[in-house]
Amino acid sequence: MRTISDLVKLWCKQPGARALIMALVWLVSGPSQVQAAGWALSFDDEFHGTSLDRSVWATRLVYENETLDHLNDEVQRYRDNDNHQMRSDALNLMARKTASGWESGMIRSRQAFYYGYFETRVKLPRGRGIWPAFWLGPDYDIDGRLVWPPEIDVFEYPVNGGEDTANMFHSAGLKNPKDPEIKYDYVDPTYSKTLKDYKGPEPLNLDWHVFGLLWLPDGYSVFLDGKKIYTRQFLWHDYRGLLAAPAHMLFNFAVGGQWAGRYGIDTAEFPQAFSIDYVRVCQFLPAPAGRPNCPRGPFTPDLSQISYVAAPDLKKPLIAASTVDPADGARDPSSYVLKTRIANLSSLPSLRPITVSLRSAKDGKPVRVASLDLPGSALLSDAAQPFAIAFSVPPQTPAGSYDVMLSIAAPPNAPKTTGFTPVSCAGTVMIPKATFCMVGKIDIAGGKQ
């Protein structure tokens, strides 16, 4: 005679029974017991402040030690002479002609991303010779290298009054030449696959517009005011055919050059602004970080049926919980000990030293004072590793206040390296990407003789 238990076991073997049981368990336990992955807001700047947040945005291109002030043959140079005005709850990148030449504004996100949905609301400028743009470019890789392409141009808006008019924008992706040729999965009649241009019924600078980019591991789609313009296959690969470094966002207001300035620049229209109302990024994240909180505006596509599996950013060492104190029992008052914990060291592909430097609050020049080779065992765990590094203030150091900085060098054999490992800094304000972390301060009363 079969027992109730035997009958339950027999029923559980029937097709679909296990799925039904799991559904019943979910209904009984409630959704609070199960955290699903989903689209989560990972970046949001509404530009409501009185000044641009320089911890979020840089104002130069990433090249030439993050100082490059132009990229192509355009005539302007990116400056900070009131070129980033905050008014009417928007950021205004101002372009103008001065006695010394054309100048303008640009922003580059310090945070970098792998994939996601990017949305911005912008008011485009007017006149012949303008060239505003919104695009994604590769950031530093784990060895501090900058490699290009890839690149995704969400929109470029060159208006030259000839081939490129105010009702058009250019949108394309620059790929590794070794990757397969461009293949589109969808193209709206307003978009030319040959020219990679959108052409609409009226000028795009008459009103505000919302541009969206849905970037997935195997391709991307571009949207204008909620309308899908095209979808194409695209791999974010470097010249080796490998996954490239994560992307930062760029907004820039270029002027002139052979493209936008082919028929001259309408100087009477300047000064004028490329205005940005907001910038938002949502990424598909695993539970529990992926609790759905991606804001859906009137032009945001439905992302509920879209998912992917990828890290949201380059996994970098995280420098946290650091202290700097005088060395115990040291006769020399200029001797210190830095104690720190570093997580995510397993993200490093090779051994490399950590370095302690002092930076004068007066002139900002760093001076290296100590170095420690990471043990091989540190690369085997993501747990925060404790380290203690002793250092001394160099002789004849002028009196004053000094920042204590901690960095991780790039491996000596890394080709074309800029000489550092990107790190994340923990604190009251998380810096998502940095060449170093400030881990303490010391005051030197008198120069060491």
Secondary structure as the mmCIF struct_conf table of DSSP 4:
data_model
#
loop_
_struct_conf.conf_type_id
_struct_conf.id
_struct_conf.beg_label_comp_id
_struct_conf.beg_label_asym_id
_struct_conf.beg_label_seq_id
_struct_conf.end_label_comp_id
_struct_conf.end_label_asym_id
_struct_conf.end_label_seq_id
HELX_RH_AL_P HELX_RH_AL_P1 ILE A 4 CYS A 12
TURN_TY1_P TURN_TY1_P1 LYS A 13 LYS A 13
BEND BEND1 GLN A 14 GLN A 14
TURN_TY1_P TURN_TY1_P2 PRO A 15 GLY A 16
HELX_RH_AL_P HELX_RH_AL_P2 ALA A 17 SER A 29
HELX_RH_3T_P HELX_RH_3T_P1 PRO A 31 GLN A 33
STRN STRN1 GLY A 38 ASP A 45
BEND BEND2 GLY A 49 SER A 51
TURN_TY1_P TURN_TY1_P3 ARG A 54 VAL A 56
STRN STRN2 TRP A 57 ALA A 58
BEND BEND3 THR A 59 ARG A 60
STRN STRN3 LEU A 61 LEU A 61
BEND BEND4 VAL A 62 VAL A 62
HELX_RH_AL_P HELX_RH_AL_P3 TYR A 63 GLU A 66
TURN_TY1_P TURN_TY1_P4 THR A 67 THR A 67
STRN STRN4 LEU A 68 LEU A 68
BEND BEND5 ASN A 72 ASP A 73
BEND BEND6 VAL A 75 VAL A 75
STRN STRN5 ARG A 77 TYR A 78
BEND BEND7 ASN A 81 ASP A 82
STRN STRN6 HIS A 84 ARG A 87
TURN_TY1_P TURN_TY1_P5 SER A 88 ASP A 89
STRN STRN7 ALA A 90 THR A 98
TURN_TY1_P TURN_TY1_P6 ALA A 99 SER A 100
STRN STRN8 GLY A 101 SER A 104
STRN STRN9 MET A 106 SER A 109
BEND BEND8 ARG A 110 GLN A 111
STRN STRN10 PHE A 113 PHE A 113
BEND BEND9 TYR A 114 TYR A 115
STRN STRN11 GLY A 116 LYS A 123
BEND BEND10 GLY A 127 GLY A 127
TURN_TY1_P TURN_TY1_P7 ARG A 128 GLY A 129
STRN STRN12 ILE A 130 PRO A 138
TURN_TY1_P TURN_TY1_P8 ILE A 142 ASP A 143
BEND BEND11 GLY A 144 GLY A 144
STRN STRN13 GLU A 151 GLU A 156
STRN STRN14 VAL A 159 VAL A 159
BEND BEND12 GLY A 161 ASP A 164
TURN_TY1_P TURN_TY1_P9 ALA A 166 ASN A 167
STRN STRN15 MET A 168 LEU A 174
TURN_TY1_P TURN_TY1_P10 PRO A 177 LYS A 178
BEND BEND13 ASP A 179 ASP A 179
HELX_LH_PP_P HELX_LH_PP_P1 PRO A 180 ILE A 182
STRN STRN16 TYR A 184 VAL A 187
TURN_TY1_P TURN_TY1_P11 PRO A 189 THR A 190
STRN STRN17 TYR A 191 SER A 192
TURN_TY1_P TURN_TY1_P12 LYS A 193 LYS A 196
STRN STRN18 ASP A 197 LYS A 199
BEND BEND14 PRO A 201 GLU A 202
TURN_TY1_P TURN_TY1_P13 LEU A 204 ASN A 205
BEND BEND15 LEU A 206 ASP A 207
STRN STRN19 HIS A 209 LEU A 216
TURN_TY1_P TURN_TY1_P14 PRO A 217 ASP A 218
STRN STRN20 GLY A 219 LEU A 224
TURN_TY1_P TURN_TY1_P15 ASP A 225 GLY A 226
STRN STRN21 LYS A 227 GLN A 233
STRN STRN22 HIS A 237 HIS A 237
TURN_TY1_P TURN_TY1_P16 TYR A 239 ARG A 240
BEND BEND16 GLY A 241 LEU A 242
STRN STRN23 LEU A 243 LEU A 243
HELX_LH_PP_P HELX_LH_PP_P2 ALA A 244 PRO A 246
STRN STRN24 ALA A 247 VAL A 255
HELX_RH_AL_P HELX_RH_AL_P4 GLY A 257 ALA A 260
TURN_TY1_P TURN_TY1_P17 GLY A 261 TYR A 263
HELX_RH_3T_P HELX_RH_3T_P2 THR A 267 GLU A 269
BEND BEND17 PRO A 271 PRO A 271
STRN STRN25 GLN A 272 LEU A 285
TURN_TY1_P TURN_TY1_P18 ALA A 287 GLY A 290
BEND BEND18 PRO A 292 PRO A 292
TURN_TY1_P TURN_TY1_P19 PRO A 298 PHE A 299
TURN_TY1_P TURN_TY1_P20 SER A 304 GLN A 305
BEND BEND19 PRO A 312 ASP A 313
STRN STRN26 LEU A 318 PRO A 326
HELX_LH_PP_P HELX_LH_PP_P3 ALA A 327 ALA A 327
TURN_TY1_P TURN_TY1_P21 ASP A 328 GLY A 329
BEND BEND20 ARG A 331 ASP A 332
TURN_TY1_P TURN_TY1_P22 PRO A 333 SER A 334
STRN STRN27 SER A 335 ALA A 343
HELX_RH_3T_P HELX_RH_3T_P3 LEU A 345 SER A 347
BEND BEND21 PRO A 349 SER A 350
STRN STRN28 PRO A 353 SER A 360
TURN_TY1_P TURN_TY1_P23 ALA A 361 ASP A 363
STRN STRN29 PRO A 366 ASP A 373
HELX_LH_PP_P HELX_LH_PP_P4 LEU A 374 PRO A 375
HELX_RH_3T_P HELX_RH_3T_P4 GLY A 376 LEU A 380
BEND BEND22 ALA A 383 ALA A 383
HELX_LH_PP_P HELX_LH_PP_P5 ALA A 384 ALA A 384
STRN STRN30 GLN A 385 SER A 392
HELX_LH_PP_P HELX_LH_PP_P6 VAL A 393 PRO A 394
TURN_TY1_P TURN_TY1_P24 PRO A 395 GLN A 396
HELX_LH_PP_P HELX_LH_PP_P7 THR A 397 PRO A 398
BEND BEND23 ALA A 399 ALA A 399
STRN STRN31 GLY A 400 ILE A 408
HELX_LH_PP_P HELX_LH_PP_P8 ALA A 409 PRO A 411
TURN_TY1_P TURN_TY1_P25 PRO A 412 ASN A 413
TURN_TY1_P TURN_TY1_P26 PRO A 415 LYS A 416
BEND BEND24 GLY A 419 GLY A 419
STRN STRN32 VAL A 423 CYS A 425
BEND BEND25 GLY A 427 VAL A 429
STRN STRN33 ILE A 431 ALA A 434
BEND BEND26 THR A 435 THR A 435
STRN STRN34 CYS A 437 ILE A 444
BEND BEND27 ALA A 445 GLY A 446
#
